[in-house]
Amino acid sequence: MVVTVSSGVGGKIFDRAHPAGVLDDPFYAGEIGHLVVDDSIDAPICDCGVQGHLGAIASGRGIEREAARRAIADPGAFGKSLCVTRLGATPENLTNEEHIVPAARAGDAWALDVVRDCSRPLAKILATIMLAAGLDRIIVIGGFALVLSETYLSLLREAFARVLRYDVLPGDMENRLELGDANEEACLLGAGEFFKRRLRNPR
């Protein structure tokens, strides 16, 4: 499976035995970002307008919004973060690119906690899909995930391992999560290959 963590969250399951290589039907295949994972009264609202969707929490935008919410709710903790002390953030101008990502990569506890907490619902969904479909591995791509790089992968693996506590499973299931290629043309190359397979195997 390939999952994208960027402005939203989505994924596709790839099968070597499938004529097209990817499970792309029905039309909603891969729309994991629109699963409700938080049904609380104050759950964040997805860009699609529905409250509590995974994409509203675990996407880059969702993480940025949660960081701003926490910065306002607990200015004392936020004020000790590298986002403020080194990078000059305020609750009003806080962004992933300028503050949260560089602070997290530098090991800032406040920024790491935001990313960690927002990534837990995604880890649970991915673990469910891995067990249900018998996936070999999950490749994580997308602007937010790739710019945070190994820091993001480590947090996601940590959350993944927490929900896969079952004695019969291999002890390193979290290592089946991997970062994808940072090449911006990777998805275009994949789309081209998908189109060629469709031409060879029309439905």
C-alpha positions as CSV (number, residue, x, y, z in Angstrom):
1,M,0.0,0.0,0.0
2,V,1.1,3.6,-0.7
3,V,-0.3,6.2,1.6
4,T,0.0,10.0,1.1
5,V,0.3,12.4,4.1
6,S,0.2,15.9,2.7
7,S,-2.6,18.5,2.7
8,G,-4.8,15.4,3.0
9,V,-4.5,11.7,3.6
10,G,-5.2,9.0,1.0
11,G,-3.9,5.6,-0.1
12,K,-3.9,2.9,-2.7
13,I,-3.4,-0.9,-2.4
14,F,-1.1,-2.4,-5.0
15,D,-1.3,-6.0,-6.0
16,R,1.3,-7.7,-8.2
17,A,-1.4,-10.1,-9.5
18,H,-3.8,-7.4,-10.5
19,P,-3.8,-6.6,-14.3
20,A,-3.5,-2.9,-13.6
21,G,-1.3,-3.3,-10.6
22,V,-3.4,-1.2,-8.3
23,L,-6.9,-1.7,-6.7
24,D,-8.6,1.4,-8.1
25,D,-12.3,0.4,-8.2
26,P,-14.8,1.4,-6.9
27,F,-14.3,5.1,-7.1
28,Y,-13.9,5.4,-3.3
29,A,-11.0,3.0,-3.1
30,G,-8.2,4.6,-1.0
31,E,-10.3,7.4,0.5
32,I,-9.1,6.6,4.0
33,G,-8.8,10.3,4.9
34,H,-12.6,10.5,5.1
35,L,-13.1,7.9,7.8
36,V,-14.5,9.4,11.0
37,V,-11.9,8.7,13.7
38,D,-13.0,11.3,16.3
39,D,-16.7,11.6,17.1
40,S,-16.3,14.0,20.0
41,I,-18.3,17.3,20.0
42,D,-15.2,19.4,19.4
43,A,-13.6,17.2,16.7
44,P,-11.8,19.1,13.9
45,I,-13.7,19.7,10.7
46,C,-12.3,18.2,7.5
47,D,-11.8,20.3,4.4
48,C,-14.8,18.4,2.9
49,G,-17.0,19.7,5.7
50,V,-17.4,16.6,7.8
51,Q,-16.3,16.6,11.5
52,G,-13.8,14.1,12.8
53,H,-12.3,12.8,9.6
54,L,-8.8,11.2,9.6
55,G,-7.6,13.8,7.2
56,A,-8.7,16.6,9.5
57,I,-6.4,15.2,12.2
58,A,-3.4,13.4,10.6
59,S,-2.8,15.4,7.4
60,G,-0.3,18.2,7.3
61,R,-3.1,20.8,7.5
62,G,-4.7,18.9,10.4
63,I,-1.4,18.9,12.3
64,E,-0.8,22.6,11.7
65,R,-4.3,23.4,12.9
66,E,-3.9,21.3,16.0
67,A,-0.6,22.9,16.8
68,A,-2.2,26.4,16.6
69,R,-5.0,25.2,18.9
70,R,-2.5,23.9,21.5
71,A,-0.5,27.1,21.2
72,I,-3.5,29.1,22.2
73,A,-4.8,26.7,24.8
74,D,-1.4,26.4,26.6
75,P,0.8,29.4,25.9
76,G,3.2,28.5,28.6
77,A,4.2,25.1,27.0
78,F,4.2,26.6,23.6
79,G,6.4,29.5,24.7
80,K,9.2,27.0,25.7
81,S,9.1,25.3,22.3
82,L,11.8,25.9,19.7
83,C,8.9,27.1,17.5
84,V,9.0,30.2,19.6
85,T,12.4,30.4,21.1
86,R,14.4,29.7,18.0
87,L,12.0,30.2,15.1
88,G,9.8,33.1,16.3
89,A,6.4,31.6,16.0
90,T,3.2,32.9,17.4
91,P,-0.2,31.1,17.6
92,E,-1.3,33.3,14.7
93,N,1.6,32.7,12.3
94,L,2.5,29.1,13.2
95,T,3.1,27.0,10.1
96,N,4.5,23.5,9.3
97,E,7.2,24.8,6.9
98,E,8.6,27.6,9.1
99,H,8.1,26.3,12.6
100,I,6.6,22.8,13.3
101,V,8.7,20.7,10.9
102,P,12.1,22.3,11.7
103,A,11.4,22.2,15.4
104,A,10.3,18.5,15.3
105,R,13.4,17.6,13.3
106,A,15.5,19.4,15.9
107,G,14.0,17.2,18.6
108,D,11.6,19.8,20.2
109,A,9.3,17.9,22.6
110,W,6.3,20.2,22.0
111,A,6.3,19.9,18.2
112,L,7.0,16.1,18.4
113,D,4.0,15.6,20.7
114,V,1.7,17.4,18.3
115,V,2.8,15.2,15.4
116,R,2.8,12.1,17.5
117,D,-0.7,12.6,18.8
118,C,-2.1,13.5,15.4
119,S,-0.5,10.5,13.8
120,R,-2.0,7.9,16.1
121,P,-5.3,7.6,14.3
122,L,-3.5,7.1,11.0
123,A,-1.3,4.4,12.5
124,K,-4.4,2.5,13.8
125,I,-6.1,2.7,10.4
126,L,-3.0,1.5,8.6
127,A,-2.5,-1.4,11.0
128,T,-6.1,-2.4,10.5
129,I,-5.6,-2.4,6.7
130,M,-2.4,-4.3,6.9
131,L,-4.0,-7.1,8.9
132,A,-7.2,-7.2,6.9
133,A,-5.5,-7.2,3.5
134,G,-2.3,-9.0,4.4
135,L,-0.1,-6.3,3.2
136,D,3.6,-6.8,2.7
137,R,4.5,-3.2,3.5
138,I,3.2,0.3,3.5
139,I,5.1,3.1,1.7
140,V,4.5,6.6,3.1
141,I,4.8,9.5,0.7
142,G,3.4,13.1,0.6
143,G,4.8,16.5,1.2
144,F,4.4,16.6,5.0
145,A,5.7,13.1,5.6
146,L,8.7,13.4,3.3
147,V,9.9,16.8,4.5
148,L,9.7,15.5,8.1
149,S,11.4,12.4,6.9
150,E,12.8,9.9,9.4
151,T,11.4,11.9,12.3
152,Y,7.9,11.3,11.0
153,L,8.6,7.7,10.1
154,S,9.8,7.1,13.7
155,L,6.7,8.6,15.3
156,L,4.4,6.7,12.9
157,R,6.2,3.4,13.6
158,E,6.0,4.0,17.3
159,A,2.2,4.5,17.1
160,F,1.9,1.5,14.7
161,A,3.7,-0.8,17.1
162,R,1.4,0.2,20.0
163,V,-1.7,-1.1,18.2
164,L,-0.1,-4.3,16.9
165,R,0.5,-6.1,20.2
166,Y,-0.4,-9.7,19.3
167,D,2.0,-12.6,20.1
168,V,1.6,-14.4,16.7
169,L,2.7,-11.4,14.7
170,P,6.3,-10.9,13.8
171,G,8.1,-8.7,16.3
172,D,9.1,-6.0,13.7
173,M,5.8,-5.2,12.1
174,E,6.4,-1.5,12.4
175,N,9.4,-1.8,10.1
176,R,7.0,-2.6,7.3
177,L,6.3,1.1,7.2
178,E,8.7,2.8,4.9
179,L,9.3,6.2,3.5
180,G,8.8,6.5,-0.3
181,D,10.9,8.3,-2.8
182,A,11.1,12.0,-2.5
183,N,11.3,12.3,-6.3
184,E,8.4,14.7,-7.2
185,E,7.8,12.7,-10.4
186,A,7.4,9.4,-8.7
187,C,3.6,9.6,-8.8
188,L,3.6,10.7,-12.4
189,L,5.8,7.8,-13.4
190,G,3.4,5.5,-11.5
191,A,0.4,7.0,-13.2
192,G,2.1,6.4,-16.6
193,E,2.7,2.8,-15.8
194,F,-0.9,2.4,-14.6
195,F,-2.1,3.8,-17.9
196,K,0.1,1.5,-19.9
197,R,-1.2,-1.5,-18.0
198,R,-4.8,-0.4,-18.6
199,L,-4.1,-0.2,-22.3
200,R,-2.7,-3.7,-22.3
201,N,-5.6,-5.1,-20.2
202,P,-8.7,-3.1,-21.0
203,R,-11.8,-3.9,-18.9
